Amino acid sequence: MWPSRESCDAMMARLDAAGFAYPHECVGYRYASHFLVPTRLRSARLFRIERRHPEECWESDRKSLEDALRFVKRCWR
C-alpha cells in the first residue's frame, strides 16, 4: 500500500541528519502488517497479507517482539 522500507530509510536519514542522540534502527519483515505484536487478533484479517500468509505473519510478529526486546536490552541499559 505504501513503500514502507523507503519510508523507514527516509526516517532514519532524517534522524541521522538531525543528530538524533538516541539509538535507532530500521528493521523489515517480509510478512508483516500493522499488527506487529504476537497476538491473534480477528481484525488482522483486514489486511491482505494477514489473510494470504497468516503463519508467516505470526512468525514476523513473534520475531519483531524478540527484536524489539533485544534492541532495548542492547541500547537502553
PDB file of N, CA, C and O in Angstrom, chain B, residues numbered from 101:
ATOM      1  N   MET B 101       0.814  -1.191   0.000  1.00  0.00           N
ATOM      2  CA  MET B 101       0.000   0.000   0.000  1.00  0.00           C
ATOM      3  C   MET B 101       0.859   1.257   0.000  1.00  0.00           C
ATOM      4  O   MET B 101       0.464   2.274  -0.569  1.00  0.00           O
ATOM      5  N   TRP B 102       2.020   1.199   0.626  1.00  0.00           N
ATOM      6  CA  TRP B 102       2.960   2.304   0.603  1.00  0.00           C
ATOM      7  C   TRP B 102       4.355   1.728   0.781  1.00  0.00           C
ATOM      8  O   TRP B 102       4.513   0.645   1.343  1.00  0.00           O
ATOM      9  N   PRO B 103       5.349   2.432   0.314  1.00  0.00           N
ATOM     10  CA  PRO B 103       6.715   1.893   0.340  1.00  0.00           C
ATOM     11  C   PRO B 103       7.314   1.969   1.745  1.00  0.00           C
ATOM     12  O   PRO B 103       8.026   2.921   2.065  1.00  0.00           O
ATOM     13  N   SER B 104       7.034   0.989   2.568  1.00  0.00           N
ATOM     14  CA  SER B 104       7.440   1.064   3.969  1.00  0.00           C
ATOM     15  C   SER B 104       8.954   1.091   4.141  1.00  0.00           C
ATOM     16  O   SER B 104       9.460   1.834   4.982  1.00  0.00           O
ATOM     17  N   ARG B 105       9.681   0.304   3.369  1.00  0.00           N
ATOM     18  CA  ARG B 105      11.136   0.302   3.517  1.00  0.00           C
ATOM     19  C   ARG B 105      11.728   1.664   3.159  1.00  0.00           C
ATOM     20  O   ARG B 105      12.595   2.177   3.867  1.00  0.00           O
ATOM     21  N   GLU B 106      11.256   2.242   2.062  1.00  0.00           N
ATOM     22  CA  GLU B 106      11.746   3.551   1.663  1.00  0.00           C
ATOM     23  C   GLU B 106      11.395   4.607   2.708  1.00  0.00           C
ATOM     24  O   GLU B 106      12.197   5.496   2.995  1.00  0.00           O
ATOM     25  N   SER B 107      10.204   4.506   3.268  1.00  0.00           N
ATOM     26  CA  SER B 107       9.792   5.457   4.303  1.00  0.00           C
ATOM     27  C   SER B 107      10.655   5.308   5.549  1.00  0.00           C
ATOM     28  O   SER B 107      11.058   6.302   6.155  1.00  0.00           O
ATOM     29  N   CYS B 108      10.931   4.083   5.925  1.00  0.00           N
ATOM     30  CA  CYS B 108      11.783   3.834   7.086  1.00  0.00           C
ATOM     31  C   CYS B 108      13.192   4.377   6.845  1.00  0.00           C
ATOM     32  O   CYS B 108      13.773   5.021   7.719  1.00  0.00           O
ATOM     33  N   ASP B 109      13.732   4.115   5.668  1.00  0.00           N
ATOM     34  CA  ASP B 109      15.062   4.634   5.332  1.00  0.00           C
ATOM     35  C   ASP B 109      15.091   6.161   5.387  1.00  0.00           C
ATOM     36  O   ASP B 109      16.066   6.752   5.851  1.00  0.00           O
ATOM     37  N   ALA B 110      14.023   6.792   4.912  1.00  0.00           N
ATOM     38  CA  ALA B 110      13.941   8.256   4.950  1.00  0.00           C
ATOM     39  C   ALA B 110      13.885   8.763   6.390  1.00  0.00           C
ATOM     40  O   ALA B 110      14.511   9.771   6.716  1.00  0.00           O
ATOM     41  N   MET B 111      13.147   8.080   7.242  1.00  0.00           N
ATOM     42  CA  MET B 111      13.090   8.470   8.654  1.00  0.00           C
ATOM     43  C   MET B 111      14.457   8.340   9.309  1.00  0.00           C
ATOM     44  O   MET B 111      14.873   9.218  10.064  1.00  0.00           O
ATOM     45  N   MET B 112      15.151   7.251   9.024  1.00  0.00           N
ATOM     46  CA  MET B 112      16.486   7.055   9.597  1.00  0.00           C
ATOM     47  C   MET B 112      17.440   8.158   9.124  1.00  0.00           C
ATOM     48  O   MET B 112      18.239   8.670   9.908  1.00  0.00           O
ATOM     49  N   ALA B 113      17.353   8.514   7.854  1.00  0.00           N
ATOM     50  CA  ALA B 113      18.212   9.571   7.309  1.00  0.00           C
ATOM     51  C   ALA B 113      17.915  10.912   7.976  1.00  0.00           C
ATOM     52  O   ALA B 113      18.834  11.675   8.273  1.00  0.00           O
ATOM     53  N   ARG B 114      16.639  11.201   8.212  1.00  0.00           N
ATOM     54  CA  ARG B 114      16.278  12.456   8.877  1.00  0.00           C
ATOM     55  C   ARG B 114      16.777  12.484  10.310  1.00  0.00           C
ATOM     56  O   ARG B 114      17.270  13.511  10.777  1.00  0.00           O
ATOM     57  N   LEU B 115      16.652  11.368  11.009  1.00  0.00           N
ATOM     58  CA  LEU B 115      17.160  11.302  12.380  1.00  0.00           C
ATOM     59  C   LEU B 115      18.669  11.507  12.403  1.00  0.00           C
ATOM     60  O   LEU B 115      19.194  12.256  13.226  1.00  0.00           O
ATOM     61  N   ASP B 116      19.358  10.829  11.484  1.00  0.00           N
ATOM     62  CA  ASP B 116      20.816  10.973  11.410  1.00  0.00           C
ATOM     63  C   ASP B 116      21.217  12.405  11.074  1.00  0.00           C
ATOM     64  O   ASP B 116      22.132  12.953  11.689  1.00  0.00           O
ATOM     65  N   ALA B 117      20.543  13.011  10.108  1.00  0.00           N
ATOM     66  CA  ALA B 117      20.867  14.377   9.688  1.00  0.00           C
ATOM     67  C   ALA B 117      20.615  15.383  10.811  1.00  0.00           C
ATOM     68  O   ALA B 117      21.307  16.395  10.921  1.00  0.00           O
ATOM     69  N   ALA B 118      19.621  15.093  11.633  1.00  0.00           N
ATOM     70  CA  ALA B 118      19.296  15.991  12.734  1.00  0.00           C
ATOM     71  C   ALA B 118      20.168  15.737  13.961  1.00  0.00           C
ATOM     72  O   ALA B 118      20.050  16.435  14.969  1.00  0.00           O
ATOM     73  N   GLY B 119      21.034  14.747  13.873  1.00  0.00           N
ATOM     74  CA  GLY B 119      21.897  14.424  15.003  1.00  0.00           C
ATOM     75  C   GLY B 119      21.143  13.813  16.168  1.00  0.00           C
ATOM     76  O   GLY B 119      21.500  14.026  17.327  1.00  0.00           O
ATOM     77  N   PHE B 120      20.105  13.058  15.864  1.00  0.00           N
ATOM     78  CA  PHE B 120      19.302  12.414  16.898  1.00  0.00           C
ATOM     79  C   PHE B 120      20.207  11.587  17.802  1.00  0.00           C
ATOM     80  O   PHE B 120      20.940  10.719  17.328  1.00  0.00           O
ATOM     81  N   ALA B 121      20.157  11.856  19.097  1.00  0.00           N
ATOM     82  CA  ALA B 121      21.141  11.316  20.033  1.00  0.00           C
ATOM     83  C   ALA B 121      20.861   9.893  20.509  1.00  0.00           C
ATOM     84  O   ALA B 121      21.713   9.283  21.155  1.00  0.00           O
ATOM     85  N   TYR B 122      19.706   9.367  20.207  1.00  0.00           N
ATOM     86  CA  TYR B 122      19.341   8.061  20.754  1.00  0.00           C
ATOM     87  C   TYR B 122      19.457   6.962  19.697  1.00  0.00           C
ATOM     88  O   TYR B 122      19.342   7.228  18.501  1.00  0.00           O
ATOM     89  N   PRO B 123      19.686   5.729  20.146  1.00  0.00           N
ATOM     90  CA  PRO B 123      19.799   4.618  19.196  1.00  0.00           C
ATOM     91  C   PRO B 123      18.510   4.444  18.389  1.00  0.00           C
ATOM     92  O   PRO B 123      17.404   4.583  18.912  1.00  0.00           O
ATOM     93  N   HIS B 124      18.681   4.144  17.129  1.00  0.00           N
ATOM     94  CA  HIS B 124      17.530   3.885  16.253  1.00  0.00           C
ATOM     95  C   HIS B 124      17.994   2.990  15.120  1.00  0.00           C
ATOM     96  O   HIS B 124      19.151   3.041  14.704  1.00  0.00           O
ATOM     97  N   GLU B 125      17.082   2.172  14.628  1.00  0.00           N
ATOM     98  CA  GLU B 125      17.404   1.294  13.510  1.00  0.00           C
ATOM     99  C   GLU B 125      16.140   0.961  12.748  1.00  0.00           C
ATOM    100  O   GLU B 125      15.030   1.040  13.275  1.00  0.00           O
ATOM    101  N   CYS B 126      16.330   0.594  11.524  1.00  0.00           N
ATOM    102  CA  CYS B 126      15.218   0.213  10.651  1.00  0.00           C
ATOM    103  C   CYS B 126      15.251  -1.306  10.502  1.00  0.00           C
ATOM    104  O   CYS B 126      16.270  -1.875  10.112  1.00  0.00           O
ATOM    105  N   VAL B 127      14.153  -1.946  10.808  1.00  0.00           N
ATOM    106  CA  VAL B 127      14.060  -3.400  10.715  1.00  0.00           C
ATOM    107  C   VAL B 127      12.869  -3.736   9.834  1.00  0.00           C
ATOM    108  O   VAL B 127      11.784  -3.181  10.011  1.00  0.00           O
ATOM    109  N   GLY B 128      13.065  -4.635   8.892  1.00  0.00           N
ATOM    110  CA  GLY B 128      11.982  -5.011   7.992  1.00  0.00           C
ATOM    111  C   GLY B 128      11.634  -6.485   8.109  1.00  0.00           C
ATOM    112  O   GLY B 128      12.476  -7.313   8.453  1.00  0.00           O
ATOM    113  N   TYR B 129      10.405  -6.789   7.822  1.00  0.00           N
ATOM    114  CA  TYR B 129       9.913  -8.165   7.837  1.00  0.00           C
ATOM    115  C   TYR B 129       9.145  -8.404   6.540  1.00  0.00           C
ATOM    116  O   TYR B 129       8.286  -7.608   6.160  1.00  0.00           O
ATOM    117  N   ARG B 130       9.454  -9.480   5.883  1.00  0.00           N
ATOM    118  CA  ARG B 130       8.806  -9.774   4.600  1.00  0.00           C
ATOM    119  C   ARG B 130       7.298  -9.926   4.754  1.00  0.00           C
ATOM    120  O   ARG B 130       6.533  -9.414   3.937  1.00  0.00           O
ATOM    121  N   TYR B 131       6.879 -10.613   5.779  1.00  0.00           N
ATOM    122  CA  TYR B 131       5.451 -10.840   6.011  1.00  0.00           C
ATOM    123  C   TYR B 131       5.044 -10.150   7.296  1.00  0.00           C
ATOM    124  O   TYR B 131       5.247 -10.678   8.390  1.00  0.00           O
ATOM    125  N   ALA B 132       4.465  -8.962   7.157  1.00  0.00           N
ATOM    126  CA  ALA B 132       4.022  -8.218   8.334  1.00  0.00           C
ATOM    127  C   ALA B 132       2.946  -7.223   7.927  1.00  0.00           C
ATOM    128  O   ALA B 132       2.946  -6.681   6.822  1.00  0.00           O
ATOM    129  N   SER B 133       2.035  -7.006   8.859  1.00  0.00           N
ATOM    130  CA  SER B 133       1.016  -5.977   8.642  1.00  0.00           C
ATOM    131  C   SER B 133       1.223  -4.916   9.719  1.00  0.00           C
ATOM    132  O   SER B 133       2.323  -4.778  10.255  1.00  0.00           O
ATOM    133  N   HIS B 134       0.186  -4.180  10.030  1.00  0.00           N
ATOM    134  CA  HIS B 134       0.296  -3.156  11.070  1.00  0.00           C
ATOM    135  C   HIS B 134       0.334  -3.755  12.468  1.00  0.00           C
ATOM    136  O   HIS B 134       0.697  -3.075  13.428  1.00  0.00           O
ATOM    137  N   PHE B 135      -0.033  -5.003  12.584  1.00  0.00           N
ATOM    138  CA  PHE B 135      -0.089  -5.656  13.891  1.00  0.00           C
ATOM    139  C   PHE B 135       1.187  -6.438  14.158  1.00  0.00           C
ATOM    140  O   PHE B 135       1.200  -7.663  14.041  1.00  0.00           O
ATOM    141  N   LEU B 136       2.239  -5.755  14.507  1.00  0.00           N
ATOM    142  CA  LEU B 136       3.488  -6.442  14.831  1.00  0.00           C
ATOM    143  C   LEU B 136       3.543  -6.732  16.326  1.00  0.00           C
ATOM    144  O   LEU B 136       4.464  -6.310  17.025  1.00  0.00           O
ATOM    145  N   VAL B 137       2.548  -7.451  16.794  1.00  0.00           N
ATOM    146  CA  VAL B 137       2.515  -7.928  18.168  1.00  0.00           C
ATOM    147  C   VAL B 137       2.079  -9.391  18.126  1.00  0.00           C
ATOM    148  O   VAL B 137       1.180  -9.750  17.366  1.00  0.00           O
ATOM    149  N   PRO B 138       2.705 -10.227  18.932  1.00  0.00           N
ATOM    150  CA  PRO B 138       2.357 -11.651  18.882  1.00  0.00           C
ATOM    151  C   PRO B 138       1.047 -11.963  19.595  1.00  0.00           C
ATOM    152  O   PRO B 138       1.033 -12.501  20.703  1.00  0.00           O
ATOM    153  N   THR B 139      -0.026 -11.621  18.950  1.00  0.00           N
ATOM    154  CA  THR B 139      -1.351 -11.956  19.453  1.00  0.00           C
ATOM    155  C   THR B 139      -2.248 -12.210  18.247  1.00  0.00           C
ATOM    156  O   THR B 139      -2.069 -11.601  17.193  1.00  0.00           O
ATOM    157  N   ARG B 140      -3.184 -13.084  18.401  1.00  0.00           N
ATOM    158  CA  ARG B 140      -4.079 -13.426  17.286  1.00  0.00           C
ATOM    159  C   ARG B 140      -5.321 -12.537  17.362  1.00  0.00           C
ATOM    160  O   ARG B 140      -6.222 -12.782  18.164  1.00  0.00           O
ATOM    161  N   LEU B 141      -5.355 -11.519  16.532  1.00  0.00           N
ATOM    162  CA  LEU B 141      -6.481 -10.592  16.503  1.00  0.00           C
ATOM    163  C   LEU B 141      -7.358 -10.872  15.288  1.00  0.00           C
ATOM    164  O   LEU B 141      -6.846 -11.067  14.186  1.00  0.00           O
ATOM    165  N   ARG B 142      -8.643 -10.892  15.475  1.00  0.00           N
ATOM    166  CA  ARG B 142      -9.549 -11.074  14.331  1.00  0.00           C
ATOM    167  C   ARG B 142      -9.405  -9.941  13.324  1.00  0.00           C
ATOM    168  O   ARG B 142      -9.491 -10.153  12.115  1.00  0.00           O
ATOM    169  N   SER B 143      -9.189  -8.749  13.834  1.00  0.00           N
ATOM    170  CA  SER B 143      -9.092  -7.589  12.947  1.00  0.00           C
ATOM    171  C   SER B 143      -7.860  -7.648  12.042  1.00  0.00           C
ATOM    172  O   SER B 143      -7.791  -6.912  11.058  1.00  0.00           O
ATOM    173  N   ALA B 144      -6.900  -8.499  12.352  1.00  0.00           N
ATOM    174  CA  ALA B 144      -5.727  -8.630  11.480  1.00  0.00           C
ATOM    175  C   ALA B 144      -6.142  -9.104  10.097  1.00  0.00           C
ATOM    176  O   ALA B 144      -5.457  -8.823   9.113  1.00  0.00           O
ATOM    177  N   ARG B 145      -7.238  -9.808  10.015  1.00  0.00           N
ATOM    178  CA  ARG B 145      -7.711 -10.308   8.715  1.00  0.00           C
ATOM    179  C   ARG B 145      -8.122  -9.197   7.760  1.00  0.00           C
ATOM    180  O   ARG B 145      -8.380  -9.449   6.583  1.00  0.00           O
ATOM    181  N   LEU B 146      -8.182  -7.981   8.258  1.00  0.00           N
ATOM    182  CA  LEU B 146      -8.478  -6.848   7.383  1.00  0.00           C
ATOM    183  C   LEU B 146      -7.353  -6.621   6.375  1.00  0.00           C
ATOM    184  O   LEU B 146      -7.564  -6.024   5.320  1.00  0.00           O
ATOM    185  N   PHE B 147      -6.166  -7.100   6.709  1.00  0.00           N
ATOM    186  CA  PHE B 147      -5.006  -6.901   5.859  1.00  0.00           C
ATOM    187  C   PHE B 147      -4.782  -8.121   4.971  1.00  0.00           C
ATOM    188  O   PHE B 147      -4.729  -9.256   5.445  1.00  0.00           O
ATOM    189  N   ARG B 148      -4.655  -7.863   3.690  1.00  0.00           N
ATOM    190  CA  ARG B 148      -4.488  -8.929   2.703  1.00  0.00           C
ATOM    191  C   ARG B 148      -3.336  -9.866   3.053  1.00  0.00           C
ATOM    192  O   ARG B 148      -3.467 -11.085   2.943  1.00  0.00           O
ATOM    193  N   ILE B 149      -2.216  -9.301   3.472  1.00  0.00           N
ATOM    194  CA  ILE B 149      -1.063 -10.146   3.776  1.00  0.00           C
ATOM    195  C   ILE B 149      -1.362 -11.083   4.946  1.00  0.00           C
ATOM    196  O   ILE B 149      -0.868 -12.210   4.971  1.00  0.00           O
ATOM    197  N   GLU B 150      -2.154 -10.640   5.902  1.00  0.00           N
ATOM    198  CA  GLU B 150      -2.538 -11.497   7.029  1.00  0.00           C
ATOM    199  C   GLU B 150      -3.453 -12.632   6.567  1.00  0.00           C
ATOM    200  O   GLU B 150      -3.393 -13.738   7.105  1.00  0.00           O
ATOM    201  N   ARG B 151      -4.296 -12.361   5.575  1.00  0.00           N
ATOM    202  CA  ARG B 151      -5.170 -13.415   5.046  1.00  0.00           C
ATOM    203  C   ARG B 151      -4.394 -14.406   4.195  1.00  0.00           C
ATOM    204  O   ARG B 151      -4.644 -15.610   4.253  1.00  0.00           O
ATOM    205  N   ARG B 152      -3.454 -13.905   3.409  1.00  0.00           N
ATOM    206  CA  ARG B 152      -2.704 -14.768   2.490  1.00  0.00           C
ATOM    207  C   ARG B 152      -1.580 -15.545   3.161  1.00  0.00           C
ATOM    208  O   ARG B 152      -1.261 -16.664   2.758  1.00  0.00           O
ATOM    209  N   HIS B 153      -0.983 -14.948   4.186  1.00  0.00           N
ATOM    210  CA  HIS B 153       0.185 -15.561   4.836  1.00  0.00           C
ATOM    211  C   HIS B 153       0.058 -15.488   6.358  1.00  0.00           C
ATOM    212  O   HIS B 153       0.900 -14.879   7.019  1.00  0.00           O
ATOM    213  N   PRO B 154      -0.982 -16.101   6.918  1.00  0.00           N
ATOM    214  CA  PRO B 154      -1.198 -15.952   8.369  1.00  0.00           C
ATOM    215  C   PRO B 154      -0.060 -16.509   9.222  1.00  0.00           C
ATOM    216  O   PRO B 154       0.316 -15.881  10.212  1.00  0.00           O
ATOM    217  N   GLU B 155       0.483 -17.636   8.880  1.00  0.00           N
ATOM    218  CA  GLU B 155       1.554 -18.223   9.696  1.00  0.00           C
ATOM    219  C   GLU B 155       2.852 -17.429   9.573  1.00  0.00           C
ATOM    220  O   GLU B 155       3.566 -17.236  10.557  1.00  0.00           O
ATOM    221  N   GLU B 156       3.149 -16.974   8.366  1.00  0.00           N
ATOM    222  CA  GLU B 156       4.350 -16.158   8.182  1.00  0.00           C
ATOM    223  C   GLU B 156       4.241 -14.835   8.936  1.00  0.00           C
ATOM    224  O   GLU B 156       5.217 -14.358   9.515  1.00  0.00           O
ATOM    225  N   CYS B 157       3.045 -14.249   8.923  1.00  0.00           N
ATOM    226  CA  CYS B 157       2.828 -13.008   9.672  1.00  0.00           C
ATOM    227  C   CYS B 157       2.965 -13.268  11.171  1.00  0.00           C
ATOM    228  O   CYS B 157       3.538 -12.454  11.896  1.00  0.00           O
ATOM    229  N   TRP B 158       2.444 -14.392  11.627  1.00  0.00           N
ATOM    230  CA  TRP B 158       2.571 -14.757  13.036  1.00  0.00           C
ATOM    231  C   TRP B 158       4.049 -14.865  13.426  1.00  0.00           C
ATOM    232  O   TRP B 158       4.447 -14.386  14.488  1.00  0.00           O
ATOM    233  N   GLU B 159       4.846 -15.481  12.586  1.00  0.00           N
ATOM    234  CA  GLU B 159       6.277 -15.592  12.867  1.00  0.00           C
ATOM    235  C   GLU B 159       6.947 -14.213  12.868  1.00  0.00           C
ATOM    236  O   GLU B 159       7.817 -13.949  13.698  1.00  0.00           O
ATOM    237  N   SER B 160       6.547 -13.342  11.950  1.00  0.00           N
ATOM    238  CA  SER B 160       7.080 -11.974  11.939  1.00  0.00           C
ATOM    239  C   SER B 160       6.690 -11.229  13.213  1.00  0.00           C
ATOM    240  O   SER B 160       7.495 -10.483  13.771  1.00  0.00           O
ATOM    241  N   ASP B 161       5.457 -11.434  13.670  1.00  0.00           N
ATOM    242  CA  ASP B 161       5.003 -10.811  14.914  1.00  0.00           C
ATOM    243  C   ASP B 161       5.883 -11.244  16.080  1.00  0.00           C
ATOM    244  O   ASP B 161       6.339 -10.417  16.869  1.00  0.00           O
ATOM    245  N   ARG B 162       6.112 -12.537  16.178  1.00  0.00           N
ATOM    246  CA  ARG B 162       6.948 -13.064  17.267  1.00  0.00           C
ATOM    247  C   ARG B 162       8.380 -12.548  17.165  1.00  0.00           C
ATOM    248  O   ARG B 162       8.986 -12.160  18.164  1.00  0.00           O
ATOM    249  N   LYS B 163       8.910 -12.550  15.945  1.00  0.00           N
ATOM    250  CA  LYS B 163      10.286 -12.096  15.740  1.00  0.00           C
ATOM    251  C   LYS B 163      10.422 -10.602  16.049  1.00  0.00           C
ATOM    252  O   LYS B 163      11.432 -10.177  16.609  1.00  0.00           O
ATOM    253  N   SER B 164       9.424  -9.814  15.691  1.00  0.00           N
ATOM    254  CA  SER B 164       9.512  -8.374  15.945  1.00  0.00           C
ATOM    255  C   SER B 164       9.560  -8.071  17.438  1.00  0.00           C
ATOM    256  O   SER B 164      10.266  -7.158  17.865  1.00  0.00           O
ATOM    257  N   LEU B 165       8.814  -8.832  18.231  1.00  0.00           N
ATOM    258  CA  LEU B 165       8.872  -8.633  19.676  1.00  0.00           C
ATOM    259  C   LEU B 165      10.257  -9.008  20.197  1.00  0.00           C
ATOM    260  O   LEU B 165      10.843  -8.271  20.990  1.00  0.00           O
ATOM    261  N   GLU B 166      10.774 -10.136  19.760  1.00  0.00           N
ATOM    262  CA  GLU B 166      12.121 -10.547  20.170  1.00  0.00           C
ATOM    263  C   GLU B 166      13.157  -9.491  19.772  1.00  0.00           C
ATOM    264  O   GLU B 166      14.038  -9.146  20.560  1.00  0.00           O
ATOM    265  N   ASP B 167      13.042  -8.990  18.553  1.00  0.00           N
ATOM    266  CA  ASP B 167      13.985  -7.969  18.073  1.00  0.00           C
ATOM    267  C   ASP B 167      13.875  -6.691  18.892  1.00  0.00           C
ATOM    268  O   ASP B 167      14.889  -6.082  19.234  1.00  0.00           O
ATOM    269  N   ALA B 168      12.644  -6.278  19.208  1.00  0.00           N
ATOM    270  CA  ALA B 168      12.448  -5.056  19.989  1.00  0.00           C
ATOM    271  C   ALA B 168      13.040  -5.207  21.392  1.00  0.00           C
ATOM    272  O   ALA B 168      13.699  -4.294  21.891  1.00  0.00           O
ATOM    273  N   LEU B 169      12.810  -6.341  22.019  1.00  0.00           N
ATOM    274  CA  LEU B 169      13.352  -6.570  23.357  1.00  0.00           C
ATOM    275  C   LEU B 169      14.878  -6.628  23.330  1.00  0.00           C
ATOM    276  O   LEU B 169      15.538  -6.113  24.233  1.00  0.00           O
ATOM    277  N   ARG B 170      15.432  -7.251  22.305  1.00  0.00           N
ATOM    278  CA  ARG B 170      16.884  -7.308  22.154  1.00  0.00           C
ATOM    279  C   ARG B 170      17.453  -5.891  21.966  1.00  0.00           C
ATOM    280  O   ARG B 170      18.484  -5.555  22.549  1.00  0.00           O
ATOM    281  N   PHE B 171      16.788  -5.070  21.160  1.00  0.00           N
ATOM    282  CA  PHE B 171      17.220  -3.687  20.926  1.00  0.00           C
ATOM    283  C   PHE B 171      17.224  -2.910  22.242  1.00  0.00           C
ATOM    284  O   PHE B 171      18.198  -2.230  22.563  1.00  0.00           O
ATOM    285  N   VAL B 172      16.136  -3.014  22.998  1.00  0.00           N
ATOM    286  CA  VAL B 172      16.035  -2.285  24.265  1.00  0.00           C
ATOM    287  C   VAL B 172      17.129  -2.748  25.226  1.00  0.00           C
ATOM    288  O   VAL B 172      17.776  -1.932  25.883  1.00  0.00           O
ATOM    289  N   LYS B 173      17.323  -4.037  25.299  1.00  0.00           N
ATOM    290  CA  LYS B 173      18.350  -4.571  26.199  1.00  0.00           C
ATOM    291  C   LYS B 173      19.749  -4.089  25.801  1.00  0.00           C
ATOM    292  O   LYS B 173      20.568  -3.748  26.654  1.00  0.00           O
ATOM    293  N   ARG B 174      20.004  -4.068  24.493  1.00  0.00           N
ATOM    294  CA  ARG B 174      21.315  -3.666  23.985  1.00  0.00           C
ATOM    295  C   ARG B 174      21.558  -2.161  24.132  1.00  0.00           C
ATOM    296  O   ARG B 174      22.665  -1.742  24.468  1.00  0.00           O
ATOM    297  N   CYS B 175      20.541  -1.361  23.884  1.00  0.00           N
ATOM    298  CA  CYS B 175      20.736   0.093  23.774  1.00  0.00           C
ATOM    299  C   CYS B 175      20.315   0.907  24.982  1.00  0.00           C
ATOM    300  O   CYS B 175      20.774   2.038  25.143  1.00  0.00           O
ATOM    301  N   TRP B 176      19.477   0.382  25.816  1.00  0.00           N
ATOM    302  CA  TRP B 176      18.902   1.200  26.893  1.00  0.00           C
ATOM    303  C   TRP B 176      19.180   0.595  28.260  1.00  0.00           C
ATOM    304  O   TRP B 176      18.256   0.390  29.047  1.00  0.00           O
ATOM    305  N   ARG B 177      20.396   0.320  28.537  1.00  0.00           N
ATOM    306  CA  ARG B 177      20.753  -0.255  29.849  1.00  0.00           C
ATOM    307  C   ARG B 177      20.682   0.760  30.938  1.00  0.00           C
ATOM    308  O   ARG B 177      20.950   0.441  32.097  1.00  0.00           O
TER     309      ARG B 177
END
